[in-house]
Amino acid sequence: MTVHELSRLDARRLVGKLDATADRKAGVLRVEAVHQDAPFDKTMTAAVESEIKDLAHWLELDLTRETH
């Protein structure tokens, strides 16, 4: 499994990193973890979740979350 690290940019500052795998064969974007550079408030959490959903849509993949 390949893990990609992506960063979310908010008003010129990085807010966290996304560990995810785009599994095209299975048709899914698997989110392993969201690492917060600083604790997210409700607004930032919603914005990050929206960005993740937009990424999955852009990649034309279904979104799944890995639970450990």
PDB file of N, H, CA, C and O in Angstrom:
ATOM      1  N   MET A   1       0.836  -1.167   0.000  1.00  0.00           N
ATOM      2  CA  MET A   1       0.000   0.000   0.000  1.00  0.00           C
ATOM      3  C   MET A   1       0.890   1.243   0.000  1.00  0.00           C
ATOM      4  O   MET A   1       1.839   1.337   0.778  1.00  0.00           O
ATOM      5  N   THR A   2       0.584   2.163  -0.852  1.00  0.00           N
ATOM      6  H   THR A   2      -0.187   2.086  -1.484  1.00  0.00           H
ATOM      7  CA  THR A   2       1.331   3.411  -0.911  1.00  0.00           C
ATOM      8  C   THR A   2       0.605   4.463  -0.102  1.00  0.00           C
ATOM      9  O   THR A   2      -0.603   4.643  -0.259  1.00  0.00           O
ATOM     10  N   VAL A   3       1.317   5.153   0.753  1.00  0.00           N
ATOM     11  H   VAL A   3       2.298   5.007   0.881  1.00  0.00           H
ATOM     12  CA  VAL A   3       0.723   6.208   1.563  1.00  0.00           C
ATOM     13  C   VAL A   3       1.238   7.544   1.056  1.00  0.00           C
ATOM     14  O   VAL A   3       2.440   7.742   0.881  1.00  0.00           O
ATOM     15  N   HIS A   4       0.326   8.435   0.829  1.00  0.00           N
ATOM     16  H   HIS A   4      -0.651   8.275   0.971  1.00  0.00           H
ATOM     17  CA  HIS A   4       0.674   9.771   0.354  1.00  0.00           C
ATOM     18  C   HIS A   4       0.442  10.763   1.474  1.00  0.00           C
ATOM     19  O   HIS A   4      -0.520  10.647   2.234  1.00  0.00           O
ATOM     20  N   GLU A   5       1.316  11.724   1.568  1.00  0.00           N
ATOM     21  H   GLU A   5       2.097  11.818   0.951  1.00  0.00           H
ATOM     22  CA  GLU A   5       1.127  12.783   2.560  1.00  0.00           C
ATOM     23  C   GLU A   5       0.704  14.036   1.819  1.00  0.00           C
ATOM     24  O   GLU A   5       1.416  14.512   0.935  1.00  0.00           O
ATOM     25  N   LEU A   6      -0.436  14.560   2.172  1.00  0.00           N
ATOM     26  H   LEU A   6      -1.014  14.173   2.890  1.00  0.00           H
ATOM     27  CA  LEU A   6      -0.963  15.774   1.567  1.00  0.00           C
ATOM     28  C   LEU A   6      -1.119  16.823   2.648  1.00  0.00           C
ATOM     29  O   LEU A   6      -1.330  16.492   3.814  1.00  0.00           O
ATOM     30  N   SER A   7      -1.017  18.053   2.276  1.00  0.00           N
ATOM     31  H   SER A   7      -0.846  18.322   1.328  1.00  0.00           H
ATOM     32  CA  SER A   7      -1.195  19.136   3.247  1.00  0.00           C
ATOM     33  C   SER A   7      -2.364  20.012   2.842  1.00  0.00           C
ATOM     34  O   SER A   7      -2.586  20.268   1.658  1.00  0.00           O
ATOM     35  N   ARG A   8      -3.089  20.455   3.811  1.00  0.00           N
ATOM     36  H   ARG A   8      -2.909  20.247   4.772  1.00  0.00           H
ATOM     37  CA  ARG A   8      -4.208  21.375   3.591  1.00  0.00           C
ATOM     38  C   ARG A   8      -3.698  22.774   3.840  1.00  0.00           C
ATOM     39  O   ARG A   8      -3.103  23.042   4.884  1.00  0.00           O
ATOM     40  N   LEU A   9      -3.920  23.670   2.898  1.00  0.00           N
ATOM     41  H   LEU A   9      -4.404  23.453   2.050  1.00  0.00           H
ATOM     42  CA  LEU A   9      -3.464  25.044   3.017  1.00  0.00           C
ATOM     43  C   LEU A   9      -4.657  25.933   3.348  1.00  0.00           C
ATOM     44  O   LEU A   9      -5.674  25.890   2.657  1.00  0.00           O
ATOM     45  N   ASP A  10      -4.539  26.730   4.387  1.00  0.00           N
ATOM     46  H   ASP A  10      -3.712  26.765   4.949  1.00  0.00           H
ATOM     47  CA  ASP A  10      -5.618  27.617   4.787  1.00  0.00           C
ATOM     48  C   ASP A  10      -5.032  29.014   4.990  1.00  0.00           C
ATOM     49  O   ASP A  10      -4.264  29.250   5.922  1.00  0.00           O
ATOM     50  N   ALA A  11      -5.402  29.919   4.114  1.00  0.00           N
ATOM     51  H   ALA A  11      -6.025  29.727   3.356  1.00  0.00           H
ATOM     52  CA  ALA A  11      -4.917  31.305   4.211  1.00  0.00           C
ATOM     53  C   ALA A  11      -3.404  31.351   4.385  1.00  0.00           C
ATOM     54  O   ALA A  11      -2.881  32.039   5.261  1.00  0.00           O
ATOM     55  N   ARG A  12      -2.722  30.609   3.539  1.00  0.00           N
ATOM     56  H   ARG A  12      -3.146  30.050   2.827  1.00  0.00           H
ATOM     57  CA  ARG A  12      -1.257  30.572   3.490  1.00  0.00           C
ATOM     58  C   ARG A  12      -0.597  29.885   4.690  1.00  0.00           C
ATOM     59  O   ARG A  12       0.575  30.132   4.975  1.00  0.00           O
ATOM     60  N   ARG A  13      -1.320  29.051   5.372  1.00  0.00           N
ATOM     61  H   ARG A  13      -2.271  28.851   5.141  1.00  0.00           H
ATOM     62  CA  ARG A  13      -0.675  28.285   6.452  1.00  0.00           C
ATOM     63  C   ARG A  13      -1.114  26.831   6.356  1.00  0.00           C
ATOM     64  O   ARG A  13      -2.265  26.536   6.036  1.00  0.00           O
ATOM     65  N   LEU A  14      -0.201  25.949   6.631  1.00  0.00           N
ATOM     66  H   LEU A  14       0.734  26.189   6.891  1.00  0.00           H
ATOM     67  CA  LEU A  14      -0.524  24.529   6.658  1.00  0.00           C
ATOM     68  C   LEU A  14      -1.212  24.230   7.980  1.00  0.00           C
ATOM     69  O   LEU A  14      -0.779  24.695   9.034  1.00  0.00           O
ATOM     70  N   VAL A  15      -2.275  23.458   7.917  1.00  0.00           N
ATOM     71  H   VAL A  15      -2.627  23.080   7.061  1.00  0.00           H
ATOM     72  CA  VAL A  15      -3.015  23.150   9.145  1.00  0.00           C
ATOM     73  C   VAL A  15      -2.873  21.696   9.560  1.00  0.00           C
ATOM     74  O   VAL A  15      -3.189  21.343  10.696  1.00  0.00           O
ATOM     75  N   GLY A  16      -2.399  20.846   8.649  1.00  0.00           N
ATOM     76  H   GLY A  16      -2.142  21.134   7.726  1.00  0.00           H
ATOM     77  CA  GLY A  16      -2.254  19.440   8.980  1.00  0.00           C
ATOM     78  C   GLY A  16      -1.836  18.621   7.787  1.00  0.00           C
ATOM     79  O   GLY A  16      -1.586  19.149   6.703  1.00  0.00           O
ATOM     80  N   LYS A  17      -1.765  17.324   7.999  1.00  0.00           N
ATOM     81  H   LYS A  17      -1.968  16.895   8.879  1.00  0.00           H
ATOM     82  CA  LYS A  17      -1.359  16.393   6.955  1.00  0.00           C
ATOM     83  C   LYS A  17      -2.365  15.256   6.872  1.00  0.00           C
ATOM     84  O   LYS A  17      -2.982  14.864   7.863  1.00  0.00           O
ATOM     85  N   LEU A  18      -2.507  14.745   5.664  1.00  0.00           N
ATOM     86  H   LEU A  18      -2.005  15.063   4.860  1.00  0.00           H
ATOM     87  CA  LEU A  18      -3.437  13.656   5.410  1.00  0.00           C
ATOM     88  C   LEU A  18      -2.652  12.451   4.933  1.00  0.00           C
ATOM     89  O   LEU A  18      -1.949  12.518   3.925  1.00  0.00           O
ATOM     90  N   ASP A  19      -2.772  11.346   5.657  1.00  0.00           N
ATOM     91  H   ASP A  19      -3.343  11.291   6.475  1.00  0.00           H
ATOM     92  CA  ASP A  19      -2.204  10.080   5.205  1.00  0.00           C
ATOM     93  C   ASP A  19      -3.324   9.318   4.533  1.00  0.00           C
ATOM     94  O   ASP A  19      -4.294   8.926   5.180  1.00  0.00           O
ATOM     95  N   ALA A  20      -3.190   9.108   3.228  1.00  0.00           N
ATOM     96  H   ALA A  20      -2.401   9.428   2.702  1.00  0.00           H
ATOM     97  CA  ALA A  20      -4.251   8.451   2.473  1.00  0.00           C
ATOM     98  C   ALA A  20      -3.652   7.689   1.304  1.00  0.00           C
ATOM     99  O   ALA A  20      -2.535   7.963   0.865  1.00  0.00           O
ATOM    100  N   THR A  21      -4.413   6.733   0.814  1.00  0.00           N
ATOM    101  H   THR A  21      -5.321   6.510   1.171  1.00  0.00           H
ATOM    102  CA  THR A  21      -4.018   5.939  -0.349  1.00  0.00           C
ATOM    103  C   THR A  21      -5.127   5.994  -1.382  1.00  0.00           C
ATOM    104  O   THR A  21      -6.290   5.729  -1.079  1.00  0.00           O
ATOM    105  N   ALA A  22      -4.755   6.339  -2.602  1.00  0.00           N
ATOM    106  H   ALA A  22      -3.810   6.554  -2.849  1.00  0.00           H
ATOM    107  CA  ALA A  22      -5.704   6.292  -3.713  1.00  0.00           C
ATOM    108  C   ALA A  22      -5.591   4.908  -4.338  1.00  0.00           C
ATOM    109  O   ALA A  22      -4.644   4.630  -5.073  1.00  0.00           O
ATOM    110  N   ASP A  23      -6.548   4.048  -4.049  1.00  0.00           N
ATOM    111  H   ASP A  23      -7.318   4.274  -3.452  1.00  0.00           H
ATOM    112  CA  ASP A  23      -6.564   2.680  -4.574  1.00  0.00           C
ATOM    113  C   ASP A  23      -7.512   2.654  -5.771  1.00  0.00           C
ATOM    114  O   ASP A  23      -8.710   2.411  -5.627  1.00  0.00           O
ATOM    115  N   ARG A  24      -6.959   2.906  -6.939  1.00  0.00           N
ATOM    116  H   ARG A  24      -5.986   3.104  -7.055  1.00  0.00           H
ATOM    117  CA  ARG A  24      -7.784   2.997  -8.148  1.00  0.00           C
ATOM    118  C   ARG A  24      -8.408   1.650  -8.507  1.00  0.00           C
ATOM    119  O   ARG A  24      -9.531   1.598  -9.009  1.00  0.00           O
ATOM    120  N   LYS A  25      -7.692   0.576  -8.254  1.00  0.00           N
ATOM    121  H   LYS A  25      -6.780   0.618  -7.846  1.00  0.00           H
ATOM    122  CA  LYS A  25      -8.229  -0.748  -8.569  1.00  0.00           C
ATOM    123  C   LYS A  25      -9.514  -1.024  -7.782  1.00  0.00           C
ATOM    124  O   LYS A  25     -10.479  -1.572  -8.314  1.00  0.00           O
ATOM    125  N   ALA A  26      -9.504  -0.637  -6.513  1.00  0.00           N
ATOM    126  H   ALA A  26      -8.719  -0.192  -6.081  1.00  0.00           H
ATOM    127  CA  ALA A  26     -10.680  -0.832  -5.657  1.00  0.00           C
ATOM    128  C   ALA A  26     -11.671   0.331  -5.773  1.00  0.00           C
ATOM    129  O   ALA A  26     -12.810   0.234  -5.315  1.00  0.00           O
ATOM    130  N   GLY A  27     -11.221   1.439  -6.393  1.00  0.00           N
ATOM    131  H   GLY A  27     -10.296   1.517  -6.765  1.00  0.00           H
ATOM    132  CA  GLY A  27     -12.091   2.592  -6.576  1.00  0.00           C
ATOM    133  C   GLY A  27     -12.317   3.411  -5.319  1.00  0.00           C
ATOM    134  O   GLY A  27     -13.369   4.029  -5.153  1.00  0.00           O
ATOM    135  N   VAL A  28     -11.312   3.417  -4.418  1.00  0.00           N
ATOM    136  H   VAL A  28     -10.457   2.916  -4.553  1.00  0.00           H
ATOM    137  CA  VAL A  28     -11.481   4.127  -3.157  1.00  0.00           C
ATOM    138  C   VAL A  28     -10.264   4.982  -2.801  1.00  0.00           C
ATOM    139  O   VAL A  28      -9.133   4.686  -3.185  1.00  0.00           O
ATOM    140  N   LEU A  29     -10.537   6.043  -2.061  1.00  0.00           N
ATOM    141  H   LEU A  29     -11.456   6.283  -1.749  1.00  0.00           H
ATOM    142  CA  LEU A  29      -9.501   6.820  -1.396  1.00  0.00           C
ATOM    143  C   LEU A  29      -9.576   6.416   0.069  1.00  0.00           C
ATOM    144  O   LEU A  29     -10.555   6.708   0.754  1.00  0.00           O
ATOM    145  N   ARG A  30      -8.537   5.743   0.541  1.00  0.00           N
ATOM    146  H   ARG A  30      -7.741   5.506  -0.016  1.00  0.00           H
ATOM    147  CA  ARG A  30      -8.515   5.265   1.933  1.00  0.00           C
ATOM    148  C   ARG A  30      -7.787   6.275   2.802  1.00  0.00           C
ATOM    149  O   ARG A  30      -6.598   6.525   2.606  1.00  0.00           O
ATOM    150  N   VAL A  31      -8.488   6.851   3.751  1.00  0.00           N
ATOM    151  H   VAL A  31      -9.454   6.648   3.910  1.00  0.00           H
ATOM    152  CA  VAL A  31      -7.888   7.799   4.679  1.00  0.00           C
ATOM    153  C   VAL A  31      -7.403   7.030   5.900  1.00  0.00           C
ATOM    154  O   VAL A  31      -8.190   6.429   6.632  1.00  0.00           O
ATOM    155  N   GLU A  32      -6.098   7.063   6.101  1.00  0.00           N
ATOM    156  H   GLU A  32      -5.459   7.551   5.507  1.00  0.00           H
ATOM    157  CA  GLU A  32      -5.479   6.391   7.248  1.00  0.00           C
ATOM    158  C   GLU A  32      -5.497   7.278   8.487  1.00  0.00           C
ATOM    159  O   GLU A  32      -5.784   6.814   9.591  1.00  0.00           O
ATOM    160  N   ALA A  33      -5.185   8.568   8.293  1.00  0.00           N
ATOM    161  H   ALA A  33      -4.952   8.945   7.397  1.00  0.00           H
ATOM    162  CA  ALA A  33      -5.105   9.482   9.436  1.00  0.00           C
ATOM    163  C   ALA A  33      -5.108  10.919   8.962  1.00  0.00           C
ATOM    164  O   ALA A  33      -4.679  11.229   7.850  1.00  0.00           O
ATOM    165  N   VAL A  34      -5.600  11.786   9.823  1.00  0.00           N
ATOM    166  H   VAL A  34      -5.948  11.534  10.726  1.00  0.00           H
ATOM    167  CA  VAL A  34      -5.477  13.226   9.641  1.00  0.00           C
ATOM    168  C   VAL A  34      -4.649  13.722  10.821  1.00  0.00           C
ATOM    169  O   VAL A  34      -5.041  13.554  11.976  1.00  0.00           O
ATOM    170  N   HIS A  35      -3.515  14.327  10.529  1.00  0.00           N
ATOM    171  H   HIS A  35      -3.197  14.464   9.591  1.00  0.00           H
ATOM    172  CA  HIS A  35      -2.613  14.817  11.573  1.00  0.00           C
ATOM    173  C   HIS A  35      -2.781  16.323  11.678  1.00  0.00           C
ATOM    174  O   HIS A  35      -2.531  17.047  10.714  1.00  0.00           O
ATOM    175  N   GLN A  36      -3.200  16.794  12.831  1.00  0.00           N
ATOM    176  H   GLN A  36      -3.404  16.206  13.614  1.00  0.00           H
ATOM    177  CA  GLN A  36      -3.432  18.221  13.055  1.00  0.00           C
ATOM    178  C   GLN A  36      -2.140  18.884  13.534  1.00  0.00           C
ATOM    179  O   GLN A  36      -1.539  18.448  14.515  1.00  0.00           O
ATOM    180  N   ASP A  37      -1.718  19.942  12.832  1.00  0.00           N
ATOM    181  H   ASP A  37      -2.206  20.296  12.035  1.00  0.00           H
ATOM    182  CA  ASP A  37      -0.540  20.691  13.286  1.00  0.00           C
ATOM    183  C   ASP A  37      -0.847  21.448  14.574  1.00  0.00           C
ATOM    184  O   ASP A  37       0.028  21.640  15.419  1.00  0.00           O
ATOM    185  N   ALA A  38      -2.086  21.869  14.711  1.00  0.00           N
ATOM    186  H   ALA A  38      -2.797  21.713  14.025  1.00  0.00           H
ATOM    187  CA  ALA A  38      -2.610  22.467  15.941  1.00  0.00           C
ATOM    188  C   ALA A  38      -4.044  21.951  16.056  1.00  0.00           C
ATOM    189  O   ALA A  38      -4.659  21.628  15.040  1.00  0.00           O
ATOM    190  N   PRO A  39      -4.581  21.870  17.257  1.00  0.00           N
ATOM    191  CA  PRO A  39      -5.939  21.336  17.398  1.00  0.00           C
ATOM    192  C   PRO A  39      -6.946  22.091  16.530  1.00  0.00           C
ATOM    193  O   PRO A  39      -6.941  23.321  16.481  1.00  0.00           O
ATOM    194  N   PHE A  40      -7.813  21.333  15.845  1.00  0.00           N
ATOM    195  H   PHE A  40      -7.817  20.334  15.885  1.00  0.00           H
ATOM    196  CA  PHE A  40      -8.839  21.921  14.990  1.00  0.00           C
ATOM    197  C   PHE A  40     -10.046  22.301  15.836  1.00  0.00           C
ATOM    198  O   PHE A  40     -10.440  21.574  16.747  1.00  0.00           O
ATOM    199  N   ASP A  41     -10.624  23.453  15.517  1.00  0.00           N
ATOM    200  H   ASP A  41     -10.304  24.044  14.777  1.00  0.00           H
ATOM    201  CA  ASP A  41     -11.923  23.784  16.094  1.00  0.00           C
ATOM    202  C   ASP A  41     -12.989  23.187  15.165  1.00  0.00           C
ATOM    203  O   ASP A  41     -12.649  22.562  14.160  1.00  0.00           O
ATOM    204  N   LYS A  42     -14.261  23.374  15.490  1.00  0.00           N
ATOM    205  H   LYS A  42     -14.536  23.882  16.307  1.00  0.00           H
ATOM    206  CA  LYS A  42     -15.339  22.780  14.690  1.00  0.00           C
ATOM    207  C   LYS A  42     -15.322  23.285  13.253  1.00  0.00           C
ATOM    208  O   LYS A  42     -15.571  22.521  12.321  1.00  0.00           O
ATOM    209  N   THR A  43     -15.029  24.572  13.072  1.00  0.00           N
ATOM    210  H   THR A  43     -14.827  25.193  13.829  1.00  0.00           H
ATOM    211  CA  THR A  43     -15.008  25.155  11.731  1.00  0.00           C
ATOM    212  C   THR A  43     -13.891  24.550  10.896  1.00  0.00           C
ATOM    213  O   THR A  43     -14.101  24.201   9.735  1.00  0.00           O
ATOM    214  N   MET A  44     -12.698  24.422  11.482  1.00  0.00           N
ATOM    215  H   MET A  44     -12.526  24.705  12.426  1.00  0.00           H
ATOM    216  CA  MET A  44     -11.563  23.857  10.745  1.00  0.00           C
ATOM    217  C   MET A  44     -11.803  22.377  10.461  1.00  0.00           C
ATOM    218  O   MET A  44     -11.476  21.901   9.373  1.00  0.00           O
ATOM    219  N   THR A  45     -12.367  21.644  11.415  1.00  0.00           N
ATOM    220  H   THR A  45     -12.633  22.030  12.298  1.00  0.00           H
ATOM    221  CA  THR A  45     -12.674  20.230  11.199  1.00  0.00           C
ATOM    222  C   THR A  45     -13.609  20.070  10.011  1.00  0.00           C
ATOM    223  O   THR A  45     -13.392  19.211   9.156  1.00  0.00           O
ATOM    224  N   ALA A  46     -14.644  20.892   9.955  1.00  0.00           N
ATOM    225  H   ALA A  46     -14.820  21.590  10.649  1.00  0.00           H
ATOM    226  CA  ALA A  46     -15.596  20.830   8.843  1.00  0.00           C
ATOM    227  C   ALA A  46     -14.911  21.184   7.518  1.00  0.00           C
ATOM    228  O   ALA A  46     -15.180  20.553   6.496  1.00  0.00           O
ATOM    229  N   ALA A  47     -14.034  22.183   7.531  1.00  0.00           N
ATOM    230  H   ALA A  47     -13.816  22.696   8.362  1.00  0.00           H
ATOM    231  CA  ALA A  47     -13.331  22.588   6.311  1.00  0.00           C
ATOM    232  C   ALA A  47     -12.406  21.483   5.817  1.00  0.00           C
ATOM    233  O   ALA A  47     -12.348  21.213   4.618  1.00  0.00           O
ATOM    234  N   VAL A  48     -11.686  20.846   6.730  1.00  0.00           N
ATOM    235  H   VAL A  48     -11.734  21.066   7.704  1.00  0.00           H
ATOM    236  CA  VAL A  48     -10.780  19.754   6.351  1.00  0.00           C
ATOM    237  C   VAL A  48     -11.576  18.571   5.807  1.00  0.00           C
ATOM    238  O   VAL A  48     -11.197  17.978   4.797  1.00  0.00           O
ATOM    239  N   GLU A  49     -12.674  18.227   6.472  1.00  0.00           N
ATOM    240  H   GLU A  49     -12.981  18.708   7.293  1.00  0.00           H
ATOM    241  CA  GLU A  49     -13.521  17.126   5.989  1.00  0.00           C
ATOM    242  C   GLU A  49     -14.040  17.424   4.587  1.00  0.00           C
ATOM    243  O   GLU A  49     -14.095  16.534   3.739  1.00  0.00           O
ATOM    244  N   SER A  50     -14.416  18.663   4.347  1.00  0.00           N
ATOM    245  H   SER A  50     -14.372  19.386   5.036  1.00  0.00           H
ATOM    246  CA  SER A  50     -14.894  19.060   3.027  1.00  0.00           C
ATOM    247  C   SER A  50     -13.784  18.920   1.982  1.00  0.00           C
ATOM    248  O   SER A  50     -14.034  18.455   0.869  1.00  0.00           O
ATOM    249  N   GLU A  51     -12.571  19.318   2.335  1.00  0.00           N
ATOM    250  H   GLU A  51     -12.368  19.695   3.238  1.00  0.00           H
ATOM    251  CA  GLU A  51     -11.433  19.190   1.415  1.00  0.00           C
ATOM    252  C   GLU A  51     -11.145  17.724   1.084  1.00  0.00           C
ATOM    253  O   GLU A  51     -10.833  17.393  -0.060  1.00  0.00           O
ATOM    254  N   ILE A  52     -11.250  16.858   2.077  1.00  0.00           N
ATOM    255  H   ILE A  52     -11.503  17.127   3.006  1.00  0.00           H
ATOM    256  CA  ILE A  52     -11.009  15.425   1.847  1.00  0.00           C
ATOM    257  C   ILE A  52     -12.073  14.865   0.895  1.00  0.00           C
ATOM    258  O   ILE A  52     -11.757  14.112  -0.027  1.00  0.00           O
ATOM    259  N   LYS A  53     -13.326  15.238   1.126  1.00  0.00           N
ATOM    260  H   LYS A  53     -13.583  15.849   1.874  1.00  0.00           H
ATOM    261  CA  LYS A  53     -14.405  14.787   0.237  1.00  0.00           C
ATOM    262  C   LYS A  53     -14.193  15.316  -1.182  1.00  0.00           C
ATOM    263  O   LYS A  53     -14.406  14.598  -2.158  1.00  0.00           O
ATOM    264  N   ASP A  54     -13.770  16.582  -1.286  1.00  0.00           N
ATOM    265  H   ASP A  54     -13.597  17.165  -0.493  1.00  0.00           H
ATOM    266  CA  ASP A  54     -13.494  17.166  -2.605  1.00  0.00           C
ATOM    267  C   ASP A  54     -12.348  16.430  -3.302  1.00  0.00           C
ATOM    268  O   ASP A  54     -12.393  16.223  -4.515  1.00  0.00           O
ATOM    269  N   LEU A  55     -11.334  16.038  -2.553  1.00  0.00           N
ATOM    270  H   LEU A  55     -11.297  16.206  -1.567  1.00  0.00           H
ATOM    271  CA  LEU A  55     -10.218  15.296  -3.124  1.00  0.00           C
ATOM    272  C   LEU A  55     -10.688  13.963  -3.674  1.00  0.00           C
ATOM    273  O   LEU A  55     -10.328  13.594  -4.792  1.00  0.00           O
ATOM    274  N   ALA A  56     -11.483  13.240  -2.910  1.00  0.00           N
ATOM    275  H   ALA A  56     -11.775  13.540  -2.002  1.00  0.00           H
ATOM    276  CA  ALA A  56     -12.015  11.955  -3.377  1.00  0.00           C
ATOM    277  C   ALA A  56     -12.850  12.144  -4.636  1.00  0.00           C
ATOM    278  O   ALA A  56     -12.746  11.361  -5.580  1.00  0.00           O
ATOM    279  N   HIS A  57     -13.671  13.176  -4.646  1.00  0.00           N
ATOM    280  H   HIS A  57     -13.755  13.812  -3.878  1.00  0.00           H
ATOM    281  CA  HIS A  57     -14.505  13.460  -5.822  1.00  0.00           C
ATOM    282  C   HIS A  57     -13.630  13.779  -7.029  1.00  0.00           C
ATOM    283  O   HIS A  57     -13.867  13.260  -8.120  1.00  0.00           O
ATOM    284  N   TRP A  58     -12.623  14.626  -6.844  1.00  0.00           N
ATOM    285  H   TRP A  58     -12.430  15.048  -5.958  1.00  0.00           H
ATOM    286  CA  TRP A  58     -11.709  15.006  -7.921  1.00  0.00           C
ATOM    287  C   TRP A  58     -10.985  13.781  -8.485  1.00  0.00           C
ATOM    288  O   TRP A  58     -10.762  13.678  -9.692  1.00  0.00           O
ATOM    289  N   LEU A  59     -10.623  12.861  -7.595  1.00  0.00           N
ATOM    290  H   LEU A  59     -10.803  12.945  -6.615  1.00  0.00           H
ATOM    291  CA  LEU A  59      -9.947  11.627  -8.021  1.00  0.00           C
ATOM    292  C   LEU A  59     -10.923  10.590  -8.572  1.00  0.00           C
ATOM    293  O   LEU A  59     -10.515   9.540  -9.068  1.00  0.00           O
ATOM    294  N   GLU A  60     -12.217  10.898  -8.477  1.00  0.00           N
ATOM    295  H   GLU A  60     -12.549  11.751  -8.074  1.00  0.00           H
ATOM    296  CA  GLU A  60     -13.286   9.993  -8.903  1.00  0.00           C
ATOM    297  C   GLU A  60     -13.224   8.664  -8.155  1.00  0.00           C
ATOM    298  O   GLU A  60     -13.335   7.587  -8.741  1.00  0.00           O
ATOM    299  N   LEU A  61     -13.038   8.781  -6.818  1.00  0.00           N
ATOM    300  H   LEU A  61     -12.947   9.656  -6.342  1.00  0.00           H
ATOM    301  CA  LEU A  61     -12.959   7.620  -5.943  1.00  0.00           C
ATOM    302  C   LEU A  61     -13.952   7.779  -4.799  1.00  0.00           C
ATOM    303  O   LEU A  61     -14.288   8.895  -4.403  1.00  0.00           O
ATOM    304  N   ASP A  62     -14.422   6.637  -4.271  1.00  0.00           N
ATOM    305  H   ASP A  62     -14.150   5.731  -4.593  1.00  0.00           H
ATOM    306  CA  ASP A  62     -15.237   6.653  -3.062  1.00  0.00           C
ATOM    307  C   ASP A  62     -14.310   6.848  -1.873  1.00  0.00           C
ATOM    308  O   ASP A  62     -13.158   6.415  -1.896  1.00  0.00           O
ATOM    309  N   LEU A  63     -14.812   7.493  -0.847  1.00  0.00           N
ATOM    310  H   LEU A  63     -15.748   7.845  -0.829  1.00  0.00           H
ATOM    311  CA  LEU A  63     -14.030   7.789   0.349  1.00  0.00           C
ATOM    312  C   LEU A  63     -14.265   6.711   1.399  1.00  0.00           C
ATOM    313  O   LEU A  63     -15.409   6.365   1.695  1.00  0.00           O
ATOM    314  N   THR A  64     -13.179   6.179   1.961  1.00  0.00           N
ATOM    315  H   THR A  64     -12.250   6.460   1.720  1.00  0.00           H
ATOM    316  CA  THR A  64     -13.287   5.247   3.077  1.00  0.00           C
ATOM    317  C   THR A  64     -12.300   5.669   4.158  1.00  0.00           C
ATOM    318  O   THR A  64     -11.266   6.273   3.876  1.00  0.00           O
ATOM    319  N   ARG A  65     -12.635   5.344   5.381  1.00  0.00           N
ATOM    320  H   ARG A  65     -13.476   4.853   5.611  1.00  0.00           H
ATOM    321  CA  ARG A  65     -11.764   5.644   6.522  1.00  0.00           C
ATOM    322  C   ARG A  65     -11.282   4.320   7.109  1.00  0.00           C
ATOM    323  O   ARG A  65     -12.066   3.403   7.354  1.00  0.00           O
ATOM    324  N   GLU A  66      -9.996   4.250   7.322  1.00  0.00           N
ATOM    325  H   GLU A  66      -9.360   4.995   7.123  1.00  0.00           H
ATOM    326  CA  GLU A  66      -9.415   3.058   7.955  1.00  0.00           C
ATOM    327  C   GLU A  66      -9.549   3.237   9.465  1.00  0.00           C
ATOM    328  O   GLU A  66      -9.201   4.288  10.004  1.00  0.00           O
ATOM    329  N   THR A  67     -10.046   2.220  10.133  1.00  0.00           N
ATOM    330  H   THR A  67     -10.328   1.367   9.695  1.00  0.00           H
ATOM    331  CA  THR A  67     -10.138   2.251  11.591  1.00  0.00           C
ATOM    332  C   THR A  67      -9.182   1.218  12.155  1.00  0.00           C
ATOM    333  O   THR A  67      -9.075   0.103  11.645  1.00  0.00           O
ATOM    334  N   HIS A  68      -8.502   1.599  13.194  1.00  0.00           N
ATOM    335  H   HIS A  68      -8.589   2.506  13.608  1.00  0.00           H
ATOM    336  CA  HIS A  68      -7.511   0.698  13.805  1.00  0.00           C
ATOM    337  C   HIS A  68      -7.871   0.446  15.240  1.00  0.00           C
ATOM    338  O   HIS A  68      -7.165  -0.287  15.933  1.00  0.00           O
TER     339      HIS A  68
END
